[in-house]
Amino acid sequence: MGLNFQWSRFKLAVLSAIALGTHIAIATPVKAAETIIVRQGIMSLSLAIEDLETLANTGKAPPGLRGYELFLSPQQKQQVLGVLNSQVGIPPTAVSNLLTTQIGENILEEIATITRTQDPQTRGADIKTALLEAAESESGLSILGFLQSYPNPELRIDIDVAFDVFSRLNRSFWRTQQFMVEIVQQLGPTDANLTLPLDPTQPGPHQVITTTHTFEDTARNRTIDVDIYWSEAVTSDRPVVLFTHGRGSVRNELQYVARHLASHGYAFVTLEHPGSNQTHISQNLAMQPQELLERPQDISFVLDQLTQLTQTGGVIERSLNPNRVLVIGYSLGGGTALTIAGGEFQLDSLRQRCQQDAITLSSGQITQCIATELPGDRYQLYDPRIKAAIALNPTASLIFGETGLTQIRVPTLIFSTSADKLTPALSDQIAIFPQIPAPKWLVGVLGGTHLSAKDPDFVLDQSRVPSTPLSGDEVAGIAAADIQNYVKAFTLAMAAQLTPEAEKYQIFLTPEYFEFISTDAFPVRLITEIPEPMQILVDSFLKDQLP
């Protein structure tokens, strides 16, 4: 998937432990919490961890827990029950890596405000110790494991503060849902009676061929694996389409688009980013801050290699035009695409935001906060060979600051889905859109999620991913076929804008066309500017998000 769920699981694990347990038990350490003291105002309730384990394993509250319902509102009861049925699985090395970052320290400090101890200075350290010990246990990190590893006999919790913090998890996502309710009424119908030259969602007439290359960047000590999807119809008057994947993913995650464009006569190049791909993350290796700078440079390096192949390669390589490129990025790759298209990292403002109210950040925003550890304040990695850009569910709300995206130098399309929990539409796509210079397009899908645009063959099983404020509830695979058709249409149209056939395909980048292909299951709209009434709502919601 575009972003891995380690940070989502991490935040949820800590808060869930504080808001009461899960169903996995581990051996109790010598020093361990035996009791949770829950306070609400002047009232308090003592909960035995042993009783929590019984509740988690049987689904029935033992006598010692039956009084806890008096302290919880109906909404809070549902949150606790959801926590009890959630399972957390993060390897020890990943937990350790996460806790050593500045954003990890910030989140621990805020979570520590929930607890009450005799020495306030030890709160964050106690939580950190419990997380590390539970993660290193035989059963791995779990909620009860955290509680049993807490290095004090009693864990005192302020329930009002706990649920306030819990309610602020991923605030951008919940604001997006409220925003969509308001805005959908303003997207009135247009005249959708169109005469189309073709159906851009259907495959082209050409047989797709795939070749694989491995390029060694000795200067940066990086090995870049590349696939080229092409057909015999590829010519140098058509752009190269280049794809950059998301964090913890693979270069094939948009394979259906690669094959679709190749069947229409385009060369589609996918590359693997070795410091942030699935192999790297699955080995529990943390993504380093420098990786955010390496990824755009990977693209430039691959274009250099393709240029050499036009002189020495075979038939397909000699037909490429690596000086005329449409870059497509997904999730973190969407941010990479915007970067190499001219967007400037503005890390001074990012540092300020990542230190404030960190618990409210989405997973995508936390990924951007990794950049706070880079030494400089401004970075620009524009490559003039990029002639157009598409950013699918991009991670872009913080790292470009207030003006970084104004420096984009090419036509740009932003794709957004309303139910994306990892890169919420309002903060990461809608709010940034006014910064981007024209020509530009914003395509939004109601009901789509972060994984909806991903190739069905590369979507991991989502059935066991719990529904939380930070993850789960994905609409993906064949269930999202309508959304994948939308992606086929606008990627083909954007590629064609860099060819002599641009005018023929312009109809597929209009509001009328997207209303024409919109389905009841996943309504879709395209705009080129945010209308003033909508912008007022955007500004209002964004102001409300500020800490």
C-alpha positions in Angstrom: 0.0 0.0 0.0 1.1 3.6 -0.3 1.9 4.1 3.4 2.6 1.4 5.9 0.5 1.3 9.0 3.3 1.3 11.6 2.6 4.8 12.9 -1.2 4.2 12.8 -0.8 1.0 14.8 1.7 2.7 17.2 -0.6 5.6 18.1 -3.6 3.4 18.4 -1.8 0.8 20.5 -0.8 3.4 23.1 -4.2 5.0 23.3 -6.0 1.7 23.3 -4.0 0.5 26.2 -4.9 3.6 28.1 -8.6 3.3 27.1 -8.6 -0.5 28.1 -7.2 -3.6 26.5 -7.3 -6.3 23.8 -7.6 -10.1 23.9 -3.9 -11.2 23.8 -2.3 -12.1 27.1 1.4 -12.4 27.8 3.4 -13.5 30.8 3.3 -10.8 33.5 6.8 -9.2 34.1 8.2 -8.9 37.6 7.4 -5.2 37.7 4.0 -4.7 36.2 0.8 -2.8 36.6 -1.9 -4.8 38.4 -4.5 -2.2 38.6 -5.8 0.7 36.5 -7.3 3.6 38.4 -9.7 5.5 36.1 -10.7 9.0 37.2 -13.5 11.1 35.9 -13.9 14.4 37.8 -14.0 13.6 41.6 -15.1 10.0 40.9 -12.7 7.0 40.4 -12.9 3.4 39.6 -10.3 0.6 40.2 -9.9 -2.0 37.4 -7.9 -5.1 37.8 -5.9 -6.0 34.7 -6.8 -9.6 35.3 -10.4 -8.7 34.9 -9.7 -6.9 31.6 -8.1 -10.1 30.4 -11.2 -12.1 31.3 -13.4 -9.5 29.5 -11.2 -9.6 26.4 -11.1 -13.4 26.2 -14.8 -14.1 27.0 -16.6 -11.0 25.9 -18.3 -10.9 29.3 -17.5 -8.5 32.1 -16.6 -10.2 35.3 -18.0 -8.7 38.6 -15.1 -6.4 39.0 -15.8 -4.6 35.8 -19.5 -4.3 35.7 -19.4 -0.9 37.4 -17.2 0.7 34.7 -20.2 1.4 32.4 -21.3 4.1 34.9 -18.3 6.1 33.9 -18.7 5.9 30.1 -21.0 7.6 27.6 -22.5 5.4 24.8 -19.9 6.7 22.4 -17.1 5.9 24.8 -18.5 2.4 25.4 -18.3 1.7 21.6 -14.7 3.0 21.5 -13.7 0.7 24.3 -15.4 -2.3 22.7 -13.7 -1.5 19.4 -10.4 -1.4 21.2 -11.0 -4.8 22.9 -11.5 -6.4 19.6 -8.4 -4.8 17.9 -5.1 -6.5 17.6 -1.8 -4.7 17.3 1.2 -6.2 15.6 4.5 -4.2 15.3 7.9 -5.9 15.5 10.2 -4.7 18.3 12.7 -3.1 16.0 9.9 -1.1 14.4 8.7 0.1 17.8 12.2 1.1 18.8 12.8 2.9 15.5 9.5 4.8 15.9 10.2 5.8 19.4 13.6 7.3 18.6 12.2 10.0 16.3 11.3 13.5 17.3 7.7 13.0 16.3 7.6 9.8 18.4 8.7 11.8 21.4 6.1 14.5 20.8 3.3 11.9 20.6 4.5 10.2 23.8 4.5 13.5 25.6 0.9 14.2 24.6 -0.3 10.7 25.5 1.5 11.0 28.8 -0.9 13.8 29.8 -3.6 11.1 30.1 -1.8 9.4 33.0 -1.4 10.6 36.6 1.8 9.7 38.5 3.6 11.0 41.5 6.4 12.1 39.3 5.1 13.7 36.1 8.6 13.7 34.6 8.5 9.9 34.3 5.2 9.5 32.5 6.6 9.4 29.0 9.5 7.2 30.0 7.1 4.7 31.7 5.0 4.5 28.5 8.0 4.0 26.4 9.4 1.3 28.7 6.1 -0.6 28.6 5.9 -0.4 24.8 9.4 -1.7 24.3 9.0 -4.6 26.9 5.7 -5.6 25.4 7.0 -5.6 21.9 10.0 -7.8 22.9 7.8 -10.4 24.6 7.1 -13.7 23.1 3.6 -12.7 22.0 4.6 -9.3 20.7 3.0 -6.0 21.2 -0.5 -6.1 22.5 -2.7 -3.9 24.6 -2.7 -6.2 27.7 1.0 -6.7 27.1 1.5 -3.0 27.4 -0.5 -2.8 30.6 1.3 -5.8 32.1 4.6 -4.2 31.2 3.8 -0.8 32.7 6.6 -0.3 35.3 4.4 0.7 38.2 1.8 -1.3 40.2 -0.9 1.2 39.4 -1.7 3.1 36.1 -3.8 6.1 36.9 -5.8 7.5 34.0 -7.9 10.7 33.5 -10.8 9.3 31.4 -11.9 12.8 30.2 -8.4 13.6 28.9 -8.1 10.1 27.5 -11.2 10.3 25.3 -10.4 13.9 24.3 -7.0 12.7 23.0 -8.7 9.6 21.3 -11.3 11.8 19.6 -8.5 14.0 18.1 -6.9 11.0 16.4 -6.6 11.7 12.6 -8.6 14.9 12.9 -8.1 15.7 9.2 -10.0 12.6 8.2 -13.0 13.4 10.3 -13.0 17.0 9.1 -12.9 15.7 5.5 -16.1 13.7 6.2 -17.9 16.8 7.6 -16.6 18.9 4.7 -17.9 16.4 2.1 -21.3 16.5 3.6 -21.4 20.2 3.2 -19.8 20.4 -0.2 -21.6 17.6 -2.1 -24.7 19.8 -2.3 -22.8 22.5 -4.1 -21.6 20.1 -6.9 -24.7 20.5 -9.0 -25.4 18.6 -12.3 -24.0 19.8 -15.6 -24.9 19.0 -19.1 -23.5 15.5 -19.4 -24.8 14.7 -23.0 -21.5 14.2 -24.7 -20.2 12.9 -28.0 -16.9 11.1 -27.3 -14.2 10.1 -29.8 -13.5 6.9 -27.9 -13.8 5.2 -24.5 -10.6 6.0 -22.6 -11.3 3.3 -20.0 -10.9 0.5 -22.6 -7.6 -1.0 -23.5 -5.8 0.1 -26.7 -5.2 -2.1 -29.7 -1.5 -2.9 -29.0 0.0 -5.9 -27.4 1.9 -5.1 -24.2 5.5 -6.1 -23.7 7.4 -5.8 -20.5 11.2 -5.5 -20.0 13.2 -5.2 -16.8 16.4 -3.3 -16.1 18.6 -2.9 -13.0 20.5 0.4 -12.8 23.4 0.9 -10.3 23.8 4.4 -9.0 27.3 4.1 -7.6 27.5 7.8 -6.6 24.6 7.3 -4.2 25.0 3.6 -3.5 21.5 2.8 -4.7 20.3 -0.1 -6.9 17.2 0.9 -8.9 15.0 -1.8 -10.5 12.9 -0.7 -13.4 10.2 -2.2 -15.5 9.2 -0.8 -18.9 5.8 -1.5 -20.2 5.6 -0.8 -24.0 4.3 -1.9 -27.4 5.6 -1.7 -30.9 3.5 1.5 -31.3 5.9 3.5 -29.0 7.5 6.4 -30.8 9.6 9.4 -29.7 6.8 11.9 -30.3 5.0 10.4 -27.3 6.1 11.1 -23.7 7.6 8.5 -21.4 5.2 7.9 -18.4 7.1 7.3 -15.2 5.6 6.0 -12.0 6.9 6.5 -8.4 5.3 4.2 -5.7 4.2 4.9 -2.2 6.0 4.1 1.1 6.3 0.4 1.9 5.0 -0.5 -1.6 6.3 -1.8 -4.9 6.8 -0.4 -8.4 3.9 -2.6 -9.7 1.2 -1.2 -7.5 -0.3 0.7 -10.5 0.3 -2.1 -13.0 -3.2 -2.0 -14.5 -2.5 1.7 -15.5 0.9 0.7 -16.9 -0.6 -2.0 -19.1 -3.5 0.3 -20.1 -1.3 3.2 -21.3 1.2 0.7 -22.9 -1.7 -0.7 -24.9 -2.4 2.8 -26.2 1.2 3.2 -27.4 3.0 4.8 -24.5 6.1 3.6 -22.7 5.3 3.3 -19.0 8.3 3.1 -16.7 8.1 2.0 -13.1 11.0 2.2 -10.6 11.6 0.9 -7.2 12.9 3.2 -4.4 15.2 1.0 -2.4 15.0 3.1 0.8 11.2 3.1 1.1 9.9 0.1 -0.8 8.2 -3.0 0.6 11.4 -4.9 1.0 13.0 -2.1 3.1 10.0 -1.6 5.3 9.2 -5.3 5.8 12.6 -5.7 7.2 11.6 -3.3 10.0 14.0 -0.7 8.7 12.9 2.9 9.3 12.6 5.2 6.4 15.4 7.8 6.8 14.8 11.5 6.3 17.3 11.6 3.5 15.0 9.2 1.6 12.6 12.1 0.9 15.4 13.7 -1.1 16.7 10.5 -2.6 13.3 9.5 -4.2 13.2 12.5 -6.7 16.9 11.9 -7.4 16.0 8.3 -8.2 13.7 9.5 -11.0 16.4 11.9 -12.4 18.9 9.0 -12.4 16.6 6.6 -14.2 15.9 9.3 -16.8 19.6 9.6 -17.3 19.9 5.9 -17.8 17.0 5.8 -20.3 18.8 8.6 -22.2 21.8 6.4 -22.5 19.6 3.5 -23.6 18.3 5.6 -26.5 21.8 5.4 -27.9 22.8 1.8 -27.0 19.6 -0.1 -26.3 17.2 -2.2 -28.4 14.2 -1.1 -30.5 12.0 0.0 -27.6 14.8 1.9 -25.8 15.7 3.8 -29.0 12.1 4.8 -29.3 11.9 6.5 -25.9 11.8 10.2 -25.3 13.1 10.7 -21.7 13.2 14.4 -22.2 9.4 14.5 -22.3 7.9 12.8 -19.2 4.6 12.5 -17.5 5.3 11.6 -13.8 2.7 9.7 -11.8 3.0 9.2 -8.1 0.8 7.4 -5.5 0.6 8.4 -1.8 4.2 9.2 -0.8 5.0 8.9 -4.5 2.4 11.6 -5.1 4.5 13.9 -3.0 7.6 12.8 -4.9 5.9 13.6 -8.2 5.0 17.1 -7.0 8.6 17.6 -5.8 10.2 16.7 -9.1 7.6 18.8 -10.9 9.0 21.9 -9.1 7.4 21.8 -5.6 9.7 23.1 -2.9 10.1 21.6 0.6 9.6 24.3 3.2 10.8 22.6 6.4 10.8 25.6 8.7 7.0 25.6 8.9 6.9 21.8 8.9 9.0 21.7 12.0 6.6 24.0 13.8 3.5 22.0 12.8 5.0 18.6 13.7 5.8 19.8 17.3 2.2 21.0 17.9 -0.7 18.7 18.8 1.1 15.8 17.1 -1.7 13.3 18.1 -4.0 14.9 15.6 -1.8 14.1 12.6 -2.7 11.5 10.0 -0.2 8.7 9.0 0.7 10.7 5.9 1.4 13.8 7.9 3.6 11.8 10.3 5.6 10.5 7.3 6.1 14.1 6.2 7.3 14.9 9.8 10.3 12.7 9.1 11.7 15.5 7.1 12.1 17.7 10.2 15.4 15.8 10.8 16.9 17.1 7.5 19.6 19.7 8.1 18.3 22.4 5.7 15.1 24.4 5.5 14.4 24.6 1.8 14.9 21.9 -0.9 14.0 22.0 -4.6 14.6 19.0 -6.8 12.9 20.0 -10.0 13.8 18.1 -13.2 13.1 20.1 -16.4 12.4 16.8 -18.3 9.1 16.5 -16.4 6.4 18.0 -18.5 3.3 17.0 -16.6 2.4 15.4 -13.2 -0.3 13.3 -11.7 -0.5 12.9 -7.9 -2.8 10.1 -6.6 -3.8 10.6 -3.0 -0.5 12.5 -2.4 1.1 13.0 1.0 1.5 16.8 0.6 -0.3 18.8 3.4 2.7 19.9 5.4 6.1 19.4 3.7 5.6 22.1 1.0 4.6 24.8 3.5 2.3 27.7 2.4 4.0 28.5 -0.9 6.1 25.5 -1.9 3.6 24.2 -4.5 3.3 27.6 -6.2 6.7 26.7 -7.8 5.3 23.7 -9.7 6.1 24.3 -13.3 4.0 21.8 -15.2 0.3 20.9 -15.8 -0.8 18.9 -12.7 -3.7 16.7 -11.8 -4.5 15.8 -8.2 -6.6 12.8 -7.4 -8.5 12.5 -4.1 -10.8 10.1 -2.4 -13.2 11.2 0.4 -12.7 8.3 2.8 -8.9 8.2 2.7 -7.7 7.8 6.3 -4.0 7.8 5.5 -3.8 11.0 3.4 -7.1 12.8 4.2 -8.6 14.6 1.2 -9.3 17.9 2.8 -5.8 18.5 4.3 -3.6 16.6 1.8 -5.3 17.3 -1.6 -8.1 19.9 -1.5 -6.3 22.4 0.7 -3.1 22.4 -1.3 -4.9 22.7 -4.7 -5.1 26.5 -4.7 -1.3 26.7 -4.4 -0.7 24.8 -7.7 -0.5 27.0 -10.8 -2.8 26.4 -13.8 -3.3 24.4 -15.8 -4.4 22.0 -13.1 -7.2 19.6 -12.3 -8.7 18.1 -9.1 -10.5 14.8 -9.4 -12.5 13.8 -6.3 -14.3 10.5 -5.7 -16.9 10.2 -2.9 -16.6 6.9 -1.1 -13.2 6.0 -2.3 -10.4 5.2 0.1 -6.6 5.3 0.1 -6.2 1.9 -1.6 -9.0 2.3 -4.1 -6.7 3.3 -7.0 -4.2 0.5 -6.4 -3.9 -2.5 -8.7 -6.2 -5.3 -7.3 -3.4 -7.8 -7.7 -1.2 -5.9 -5.3 -3.7 -5.1 -2.5 -3.0 -7.1 0.6 -5.9 -8.8 2.5 -7.8 -6.1 4.3 -10.2 -8.3 6.1 -8.2 -8.4 9.3 -7.3 -4.7 9.4 -9.4 -3.3 12.3 -11.6 -0.3 11.7 -10.1 2.5 13.6 -9.7 6.3 13.3 -6.4 5.6 11.6 -6.9 2.6 9.4 -9.3 0.0 8.0 -12.5 0.2 6.0 -10.7 0.1 2.7 -12.6 -0.1 -0.5 -10.1 -1.8 -2.8 -9.6 -4.5 -5.4 -12.5 -5.3 -7.7 -14.9 -3.5 -5.4 -13.2 -0.3 -6.5 -13.4 -1.1 -10.3 -15.3 2.1 -11.0 -12.5 4.2 -9.4 -9.8 2.4 -11.3 -11.7 3.2 -14.5 -11.6 6.9 -13.6 -7.9 6.6 -13.1 -7.4 4.9 -16.5 -9.4 7.7 -18.2 -7.5 10.7 -16.8 -4.0 9.1 -17.0 -4.5 8.4 -20.7 -5.9 11.9 -21.2 -3.0 13.5 -19.4 -0.4 11.5 -21.4 -2.1 12.5 -24.6 -1.8 16.2 -23.7 1.9 15.8 -24.5 1.2 14.5 -28.0 -0.2 15.9 -31.3 -3.5 14.3 -30.2 -3.9 16.6 -27.3 -7.1 18.3 -28.5 -8.8 14.9 -29.2 -8.3 13.9 -25.6 -9.1 17.2 -23.9 -12.8 16.2 -23.5 -11.6 13.6 -20.9 -10.3 16.3 -18.6 -13.6 18.2 -18.3 -16.2 18.4 -15.6 -18.8 17.2 -18.1 -16.9 14.0 -18.9 -16.5 13.0 -15.3 -20.2 13.6 -14.5 -20.9 11.5 -17.6 -18.9 8.5 -16.3 -19.8 9.0 -12.6 -21.5 6.0 -11.0 -24.0 5.9 -8.1 -21.5 3.8 -6.1 -18.7 6.2 -6.4 -19.7 9.7 -7.6 -16.8 11.6 -9.2 -16.3 15.2 -10.1 -13.5 17.2 -11.7 -12.8 20.9 -11.1 -10.1 23.2 -12.2 -10.6 25.9 -9.5 -12.2 25.6 -6.1 -15.4 27.8 -6.3 -15.6 30.6 -3.8 -18.4 29.1 -1.7 -16.3 25.9 -1.5 -13.1 27.8 -0.7 -14.9 29.5 2.2 -15.7 26.1 3.6 -12.2 24.9 3.0 -10.7 27.9 4.9 -13.2 27.3 7.7 -12.4 23.7 8.2 -8.6 24.3 8.0 -8.8 27.0 10.6 -10.6 24.6 12.9 -7.9 22.1 12.4 -5.2 24.3 13.8 -3.9 23.4 17.2 
